[in-house]
Amino acid sequence: MKLTGYDVYRLYVSLKTHFHSETYDFFKSGGRIRAKLSSYQRRRDRYFFERLAKRFSGRDSFELVDFFVANLATNADLWVGEMMSDQSEQTYLDWCRRIQSLDYIFQCDCETILNEIETEELTFNDLFVNADKQHPLLLRMVMREQINVESFIILENMLHFFQRWDKQMPGDYVWEAYRRKCQKYRPFMTQIDDSKRKHRSTIRQKLVDRGILT
């Protein structure tokens, strides 16, 4: 597909707004957003959009969406000029590898979680408790990048603990910001609904193998 810098600009604005706004939804809006050509032409950084257009022209139309999502899910404040860096390309490649190996990544992260439970002599339910004015252990693990955010979202998709945490941590800026990030990222992980039964079986079997669940 032939892309123009203006096409890239509109997609960038739409996705960046999706990750920042409480009300705007990329999917519900069909990616449509007010982004005038005249506004684009006045931007001093439009050169970067033109470069991205050349880079992604002729490739699958979803690749540019994936590139933006991979980077904005990592840093929603990322400026388009920063997306020309080697780091942004590496972020995209790492994201592709995780998405392509998501079942395996989830299994590995489950092992990491269960190792932490055994080391700290905790129960599985302790992962979700915010005791002693600390964030829940599971939240601390994902924020420390001990496990991947995708695995964290898979667990939420199965266990629905976000609502519980909302009640436990009202007004907690750190939690609210991270929850919004996950909720904005979640719709792009379309494959996890089809794999929900498999993921549930994975975590259950690992709990049984460790003697945590009988």
C-alpha angles and dihedrals in degrees: 000000000000111000131195127206088250091055090053091046093054092049092047093051092046095050095041090051090049092056094044105038126077091205108035116086120190093207099044091048093045088236091296117144138152105269110146123209089229090057090050092050091054094053115108091208097055088111088075092054090051090052092050090048091056091045096052101033112116092021129106109296091233095057094079091049089051091048092053094043093050090054100037092048086057096043118004090190094060113137118224091243090059089055089069090066128105087242092061091049090050090049089054094047092048090049092051091052092050093048093047091050098035097133091052092044090052092051091051092047090050088056090050091051093048091047088055091049092052094044092051092039092236137144124244090253090057088071089074101043122101100210129169092016091296127127114256113280093243091055091048091051095053093044090051087050092240086132131023122262089233091061090047090054091047089055091050090049088058104033104028097215097151092087090050091052091048088060094043095047109033112175093009102147095198093053095042092051093048093045091052090050091053094044091051092047096043098078090060090059093076095158097065095076091059090047097045095107091047092049092048089052091048096055093041093052092048091051089051092047090053093047091242091117126032 
